[in-house]
Amino acid sequence: MDKVTRTEEKRYLIFIASLAVLITLLHFLVFANYSPLIVFEELYYVPLLLGALWFGLRGALLTYVLVSLLYLPFFFGGWSTSSLAVAD
């Protein structure tokens, strides 16, 4: 790999990680207001697809691990029985 390719690769990695963190932050802000979260849950597919397109299977798996770690607080956090939460 030449230097330009490595620089672009770093930019792609930073972009994917930043996008996943941004989606998680938006998810946290909306989670506090009990708004429907299905949109933010589906947005996690965007970094996964970008990781797969730009870096192949290895990128998809690494992005999957990152997104899974970022989503853990929602999985183990506040379970609710409100009608909006049950519908979501």
N, C-alpha and C positions, 0 to 999 in steps of 0.2 A: 504494500500500500504506500502510496506517496503521501506527502504532507497534507495536500489539499483534501484528500479523501479522509484522512484521520480527523482533520478539522471539521469537515462536514459531519462525520460520524459523531463527534462530540456534540455538535449542535443538535443533531437529531436526538441524541440521548437526553440532553438537557431539556429539549422541547417536550419529549414524551414524559419525562419525570415531572416537569412543571405542569403539564396539562393534567396529569393524574392528581397532583397535589391541589391544583386549582379546583378540580371537580370535587375532591374531598372537602375542601374548605367551603364551597358552596353547599354541599350536602350537609355539613355541620350547621351552617347558618339557617338553612331551611328546616332542618330537623328540629331546631329549637322552637319553631313556630308551628309545627305539626301540619305543614303543607304536604300535598302529595309528593312523594319522593321518587316515584317510578321514573320520571324523566332523568334525574341525576343518576339513578341506578343504571339506566341504559347508556348514559354518556360514558360510563367506564369502558364500553366497547371501543370507543374511538382510540384511546392510547393503545389498546390491545391490537387493533387492526394496523395502526401505524407501526408498532413494533414488529409485527409480522411482515408487513410490506417492506420495511427498510432493512430489517436484520434477519429475516427468515424465521425458522423454527426457534432458534436460540433467542432471538429478540422477543418473540411472542411469549416464550416461557418466562423469560426474565421480567417482562412487563406484567405477566399474569401474577408472578410472585409479588411484585411491587404493589399492584392494585389490590391484591388479596390482603396484604399487610395494612394498607391504608383503610380498607373496608372493615377490618376486625372490630374497631370500636362500635360500629353500627350493629354488627352481628351479636356481640356480647352485651351491648348497651341496652338501655331502656326498652324493654318489651312493654307493649301497651295493648290494651283491649278496647281502645276507643274505636268508633265506627270507621274513621278515616284510616287508622292504622291497620285495621283488619282488612279493609278494602284494598289497601296498598299491598 
